[in-house]
C-alpha cells in the first residue's frame, strides 16, 4: 500500500535531497564538476552560479585533497615548463606530471596563486613578456594587456610582479614594479596595477626601495602583497618588508625579525601567516619565523629545520610552502632543484630532486576552485 506524504513533507524531502546533493558535490574535484554540467540545464546553472562557486572555494580552503603544488622550472636547454605533483602529501605516491594546457605548458613561469587562479609570466612575445591569469582546473584563461614601460638603453632594467585579490571589490589584481639602474644609480621607477574587473592598468606611487637584491615576486596574504627589500646602494642595510595594500593601493613598511646578518632570507606564506625563512648554509639549518596579523606585527620563531651535516646544500635558499600530512610535515623548496618534506616530530626529511637539467624553479600551492575570469576569458583546450 502506497503512503502519500502531505505536500509540506514532500517539499521538505525534496529540499533535503537537494541539500544532500549540494553537500556531496562540494567534495568532488573540479574536473568531475565540469562533466556534471552536462547532466542538465539546472546542474549547469547551479555549478556556474556565483553562490556555489563561493561555497566550493571556502570548502577547498579546508580540504587538503584540493591542494596542489605547481612547479615552473627553467632548463639548461629547452623551454620553461610547468608541472604539478599528484599530491602534496609525502605519504602518497609522488609523481611530477606536465600540466594539461595547450597554451601554458611551456615558456611560462609562475608569479603567484590566489583562490585557484594562477598568474603567469612568459617571455613569448616580440613585444617582450606576457602576463596571463589561468584557472588550471576549469581550463579557462585571460591574457593581460601589455603595459608600456620606458626602458633605458644601456641600463639594467628589472621587473617584479605580484598577484592577489581585493576582497572588498572582489577584484583580482597584478602589481608590476619596473626599475632601471646604471652604475648603481636609479634612473627610472614605475609601478602599475592591473585590475581584472576593468581590464586596465593604472599608475600608482613608486616602489620605495630597490637596487641591491631587487625583489623578485611579491607574496600575497590578507589583502596585501609583500616584498623583501633593502635600501638603495646599501647592501649591508637590514632588509625590510615592503607591503602594498591592494584595496587602497598604497605602500608601507614592516620590520623583519632579528636574524643573523649572514643568513639567506626568503619571504613567503605559511599557513595563514607571512613568513621569513632564515637559511644558514654553514650550519645547515633554517629558522622559520611567522608574523601574526596584528598591528604592530609580532614575529614568532615557529620552526627550526635541521638538515644534518654542516655545509649541506639543502640549507641553501630554503622556502617553506605549506603544511602537509595533516600538519605533521613541512613542504619546502630548497636550492635550485629540490622539493623536500620535513617531518616536524622526527626531524627527518625526504627529497624529491627535479631534473639535473633544471637551473632554477618557482613553486606555488594552489587550491581547486571554480572562480571565473569573466566574459573575456578563453578556453584552454
C-alpha positions as CSV (number, residue, x, y, z in Angstrom):
1,X,0.0,0.0,0.0
2,X,1.4,3.3,-1.1
3,X,1.6,6.1,1.5
4,X,1.2,9.6,0.2
5,X,3.1,12.3,2.1
6,X,1.5,15.7,2.7
7,X,2.6,18.4,0.4
8,X,4.7,20.1,3.1
9,X,6.5,16.9,3.9
10,X,7.1,16.2,0.2
11,X,8.7,19.6,-0.2
12,X,10.8,19.1,2.9
13,X,12.1,15.8,1.4
14,X,12.9,17.4,-1.9
15,X,14.8,20.2,-0.1
16,X,16.8,17.7,2.0
17,X,17.5,15.8,-1.2
18,X,18.9,19.0,-2.9
19,X,20.9,19.8,0.2
20,X,22.5,16.4,0.3
21,X,23.3,16.6,-3.4
22,X,24.9,20.0,-2.9
23,X,27.0,18.8,0.1
24,X,28.2,15.8,-1.8
25,X,29.3,17.6,-5.0
26,X,31.2,20.2,-2.9
27,X,33.6,17.3,-2.2
28,X,34.1,16.5,-5.9
29,X,37.2,17.7,-7.9
30,X,36.6,20.5,-10.4
31,X,37.4,18.1,-13.2
32,X,34.3,16.0,-12.3
33,X,32.1,19.1,-11.8
34,X,32.9,20.1,-15.4
35,X,31.4,16.8,-16.6
36,X,28.4,17.2,-14.3
37,X,27.5,20.4,-16.2
38,X,26.3,18.1,-19.0
39,X,23.7,16.3,-16.8
40,X,21.0,19.0,-17.2
41,X,20.5,22.7,-17.6
42,X,19.7,23.0,-13.9
43,X,23.1,21.5,-13.0
44,X,24.8,23.7,-15.5
45,X,23.3,26.9,-13.9
46,X,23.9,25.6,-10.4
47,X,27.6,24.8,-10.9
48,X,28.2,28.0,-12.8
49,X,26.4,30.1,-10.1
50,X,28.5,32.6,-8.1
51,X,26.9,31.2,-4.9
52,X,28.1,27.7,-5.5
53,X,31.5,28.9,-6.6
54,X,31.9,30.8,-3.3
55,X,30.8,27.7,-1.3
56,X,33.2,25.5,-3.3
57,X,36.1,27.9,-2.7
58,X,35.5,28.0,1.0
59,X,35.4,24.2,1.1
60,X,38.6,23.9,-0.9
61,X,40.4,26.0,1.6
62,X,39.8,23.4,4.3
63,X,40.1,20.3,2.1
64,X,43.7,19.1,1.7
65,X,42.7,16.9,-1.2
66,X,42.1,20.1,-3.2
67,X,45.6,21.5,-2.6
68,X,48.0,21.1,-5.5
69,X,51.7,22.1,-6.0
70,X,52.6,23.7,-9.3
71,X,56.3,23.8,-10.3
72,X,57.7,26.1,-13.1
73,X,61.3,25.2,-13.9
74,X,64.0,26.7,-16.1
75,X,66.2,24.3,-18.1
76,X,69.7,24.5,-19.3
77,X,68.4,23.6,-22.8
78,X,64.8,23.9,-23.9
79,X,61.8,25.9,-22.9
80,X,60.5,26.6,-19.4
81,X,57.8,24.2,-18.3
82,X,55.1,23.9,-15.8
83,X,54.4,20.6,-13.9
84,X,52.3,19.6,-11.0
85,X,52.6,17.0,-8.2
86,X,49.8,14.4,-8.0
87,X,49.6,15.1,-4.2
88,X,51.3,17.4,-1.7
89,X,51.3,14.7,1.0
90,X,54.5,12.8,1.4
91,X,52.6,9.7,2.5
92,X,51.2,9.4,-1.0
93,X,52.9,8.4,-4.3
94,X,54.9,11.4,-5.5
95,X,54.8,11.9,-9.3
96,X,55.5,15.1,-11.1
97,X,53.4,15.4,-14.3
98,X,53.1,18.0,-17.0
99,X,50.0,20.3,-16.7
100,X,47.3,19.8,-19.2
101,X,47.4,23.0,-21.2
102,X,47.5,23.9,-24.8
103,X,48.9,27.4,-24.1
104,X,50.9,27.4,-20.9
105,X,52.7,24.0,-20.6
106,X,55.9,25.7,-21.8
107,X,57.6,29.1,-21.9
108,X,55.7,30.4,-18.8
109,X,56.6,30.6,-15.1
110,X,54.5,31.2,-12.0
111,X,54.1,34.7,-10.5
112,X,51.7,33.6,-7.8
113,X,48.4,31.9,-7.0
114,X,45.2,33.1,-5.3
115,X,41.9,31.3,-4.9
116,X,42.7,28.8,-7.6
117,X,43.8,31.5,-10.1
118,X,47.4,31.3,-11.2
119,X,49.2,34.4,-12.5
120,X,51.8,33.5,-15.2
121,X,54.7,35.3,-16.8
122,X,56.1,34.4,-20.1
123,X,58.9,35.6,-22.5
124,X,56.8,34.6,-25.5
125,X,56.1,37.9,-27.4
126,X,58.2,40.0,-29.8
127,X,56.8,42.9,-27.7
128,X,58.5,41.5,-24.6
129,X,56.9,39.4,-21.9
130,X,53.2,38.5,-21.5
131,X,51.2,38.1,-18.3
132,X,48.1,35.9,-18.0
133,X,45.6,34.7,-15.4
134,X,44.8,31.0,-15.6
135,X,42.4,28.6,-13.8
136,X,44.1,25.3,-14.5
137,X,41.1,23.4,-13.1
138,X,38.3,24.9,-15.2
139,X,40.8,25.3,-18.1
140,X,40.0,29.0,-18.6
141,X,42.5,31.8,-19.1
142,X,42.7,35.5,-19.7
143,X,45.6,37.3,-21.3
144,X,46.6,40.6,-19.6
145,X,47.0,43.5,-21.9
146,X,50.5,44.9,-22.5
147,X,51.6,47.8,-20.4
148,X,54.2,50.3,-21.7
149,X,57.4,51.0,-19.8
150,X,60.2,53.3,-20.6
151,X,63.2,51.1,-20.9
152,X,66.6,52.8,-20.9
153,X,69.2,51.6,-23.3
154,X,72.5,50.5,-21.7
155,X,70.8,50.3,-18.3
156,X,69.8,47.3,-16.2
157,X,66.0,47.1,-16.5
158,X,64.4,45.0,-13.8
159,X,60.8,43.8,-13.2
160,X,59.0,42.3,-10.3
161,X,55.4,41.2,-10.2
162,X,52.8,40.2,-7.5
163,X,49.3,38.8,-7.7
164,X,46.4,38.9,-5.3
165,X,42.8,39.5,-4.5
166,X,40.9,42.6,-3.2
167,X,38.1,41.0,-1.2
168,X,36.2,44.3,-0.8
169,X,35.7,44.8,-4.6
170,X,36.2,41.1,-5.5
171,X,38.9,42.1,-7.9
172,X,42.0,40.1,-8.9
173,X,45.0,42.4,-9.3
174,X,48.5,42.2,-10.7
175,X,51.2,44.7,-9.5
176,X,54.2,45.4,-11.8
177,X,57.3,47.1,-10.4
178,X,59.8,48.4,-13.0
179,X,63.1,50.0,-12.1
180,X,66.1,50.9,-14.3
181,X,69.7,51.1,-12.9
182,X,73.0,52.2,-14.2
183,X,76.3,52.4,-12.3
184,X,74.4,51.7,-9.0
185,X,72.0,54.7,-9.6
186,X,68.3,54.5,-10.1
187,X,67.4,56.1,-13.4
188,X,63.7,55.3,-13.6
189,X,61.0,53.7,-11.4
190,X,57.4,52.8,-12.3
191,X,54.7,50.9,-10.5
192,X,51.4,49.9,-12.2
193,X,48.4,47.9,-11.0
194,X,46.2,45.8,-13.3
195,X,42.6,45.2,-12.4
196,X,40.9,42.1,-13.7
197,X,37.5,43.8,-13.3
198,X,38.3,46.8,-15.5
199,X,41.0,45.0,-17.6
200,X,43.1,48.2,-17.3
201,X,46.5,49.2,-15.8
202,X,46.8,52.3,-13.6
203,X,49.9,54.0,-12.3
204,X,50.4,54.3,-8.6
205,X,53.1,55.6,-6.2
206,X,56.7,54.5,-6.7
207,X,58.2,51.5,-5.0
208,X,60.1,52.9,-2.0
209,X,63.2,50.6,-2.3
210,X,65.3,48.9,-4.9
211,X,68.9,48.4,-6.1
212,X,70.7,45.7,-4.2
213,X,68.8,42.4,-4.0
214,X,65.9,43.8,-6.1
215,X,62.8,41.9,-5.0
216,X,61.5,39.2,-7.4
217,X,57.9,38.1,-6.7
218,X,55.5,39.5,-4.2
219,X,53.9,37.3,-1.6
220,X,50.1,37.7,-1.1
221,X,48.3,37.4,2.2
222,X,45.4,39.2,3.9
223,X,44.7,41.6,1.1
224,X,48.3,42.8,0.6
225,X,51.4,41.9,-1.4
226,X,54.8,41.8,0.3
227,X,58.3,42.1,-0.9
228,X,61.6,41.7,0.9
229,X,63.9,44.7,0.0
230,X,66.9,46.8,1.1
231,X,67.5,50.5,0.7
232,X,69.2,51.8,-2.4
233,X,73.0,51.3,-2.5
234,X,73.2,49.9,1.0
235,X,73.9,46.2,0.6
236,X,74.7,46.0,4.3
237,X,71.5,47.6,5.4
238,X,68.9,45.5,7.3
239,X,66.2,44.4,4.9
240,X,62.6,45.4,5.4
241,X,59.2,44.0,4.2
242,X,57.5,46.4,1.8
243,X,53.7,45.9,1.9
244,X,51.3,47.0,-0.8
245,X,47.6,47.1,0.2
246,X,45.5,46.1,-2.8
247,X,42.5,48.0,-1.5
248,X,43.9,51.4,-1.1
249,X,46.9,50.8,-3.4
250,X,49.5,52.2,-1.1
251,X,52.9,51.0,0.2
252,X,54.1,50.9,3.8
253,X,57.0,49.2,5.6
254,X,57.3,46.3,8.2
255,X,60.3,45.2,10.1
256,X,61.8,41.8,9.6
257,X,62.7,39.5,12.6
258,X,66.0,39.8,14.3
259,X,68.2,37.4,12.3
260,X,71.9,36.8,11.7
261,X,73.3,39.1,9.1
262,X,74.9,36.2,7.2
263,X,71.6,34.3,6.9
264,X,69.9,33.9,3.5
265,X,66.4,35.4,3.8
266,X,63.3,34.3,1.9
267,X,59.8,35.8,2.3
268,X,56.8,33.5,2.0
269,X,53.4,32.5,3.3
270,X,53.0,29.6,5.7
271,X,49.5,28.7,6.9
272,X,47.7,31.9,7.4
273,X,50.8,33.9,8.2
274,X,53.5,35.8,6.5
275,X,56.8,34.0,7.0
276,X,60.5,34.7,6.8
277,X,62.9,31.8,6.4
278,X,66.5,32.5,7.5
279,X,68.8,29.8,6.0
280,X,72.3,29.3,7.3
281,X,74.3,27.1,4.9
282,X,77.3,26.9,7.1
283,X,75.4,25.3,9.9
284,X,72.9,23.6,7.6
285,X,69.9,25.0,9.4
286,X,66.9,27.1,8.6
287,X,64.8,29.1,11.1
288,X,61.2,29.9,10.1
289,X,59.6,33.0,11.6
290,X,55.9,33.8,11.2
291,X,54.1,37.1,11.7
292,X,50.8,37.2,13.4
293,X,48.5,39.5,11.6
294,X,48.2,42.2,14.2
295,X,49.4,45.8,14.2
296,X,52.2,46.1,15.1
297,X,53.2,42.7,13.8
298,X,55.0,40.3,16.1
299,X,57.4,37.8,14.6
300,X,57.5,34.4,16.3
301,X,60.2,31.8,15.8
302,X,58.0,28.9,14.6
303,X,60.3,26.1,13.4
304,X,64.0,25.1,13.4
305,X,64.8,22.9,10.4
306,X,68.0,20.9,10.7
307,X,69.3,19.3,7.5
308,X,72.1,17.2,9.1
309,X,75.7,17.6,8.0
310,X,77.3,21.0,8.1
311,X,77.6,22.8,4.8
312,X,74.8,20.7,3.3
313,X,73.5,22.4,0.2
314,X,69.9,21.6,1.3
315,X,70.0,24.7,3.5
316,X,70.7,26.9,0.5
317,X,67.8,29.3,-0.2
318,X,65.1,27.5,1.7
319,X,61.4,28.4,1.1
320,X,58.6,27.0,3.2
321,X,55.5,26.3,1.2
322,X,52.8,24.6,3.3
323,X,52.0,22.0,5.9
324,X,51.2,18.5,4.7
325,X,50.2,15.1,6.0
326,X,47.7,16.7,8.4
327,X,50.2,19.2,9.8
328,X,52.9,16.6,10.6
329,X,55.2,17.6,7.8
330,X,56.5,20.8,6.3
331,X,56.9,21.1,2.5
332,X,59.9,23.1,1.5
333,X,61.6,24.3,-1.8
334,X,65.4,24.4,-1.4
335,X,68.2,25.4,-3.6
336,X,67.9,25.3,-7.4
337,X,66.1,22.0,-7.9
338,X,64.8,20.2,-4.8
339,X,61.4,19.8,-3.1
340,X,61.6,18.4,0.4
341,X,59.2,17.1,3.0
342,X,60.4,17.7,6.6
343,X,59.0,15.7,9.5
344,X,58.4,18.2,12.3
345,X,58.4,15.5,15.0
346,X,61.2,13.1,13.9
347,X,63.3,15.9,12.4
348,X,63.9,13.8,9.3
349,X,63.3,14.6,5.7
350,X,62.7,13.1,2.2
351,X,63.7,14.7,-1.0
352,X,62.2,14.9,-4.5
353,X,65.0,16.2,-6.7
354,X,64.0,17.8,-10.0
355,X,65.8,17.0,-13.3
356,X,69.6,17.8,-13.2
357,X,69.0,20.0,-16.2
358,X,66.9,22.4,-14.1
359,X,68.7,25.6,-13.3
360,X,66.0,27.1,-11.1
361,X,62.4,26.8,-10.3
362,X,59.3,28.6,-8.8
363,X,56.7,26.8,-6.9
364,X,53.1,27.7,-5.8
365,X,50.5,25.9,-3.8
366,X,47.1,26.2,-5.4
367,X,43.6,25.1,-4.4
368,X,41.0,23.9,-6.8
369,X,38.3,26.5,-7.5
370,X,35.5,27.5,-9.9
371,X,36.5,31.1,-9.8
372,X,35.5,32.8,-13.1
373,X,37.9,35.0,-15.1
374,X,34.9,36.9,-16.6
375,X,33.4,37.1,-20.1
376,X,36.8,37.9,-21.7
377,X,38.2,34.5,-20.6
378,X,39.0,31.8,-23.2
379,X,39.0,28.0,-23.1
380,X,42.5,26.4,-22.7
381,X,41.7,23.2,-24.7
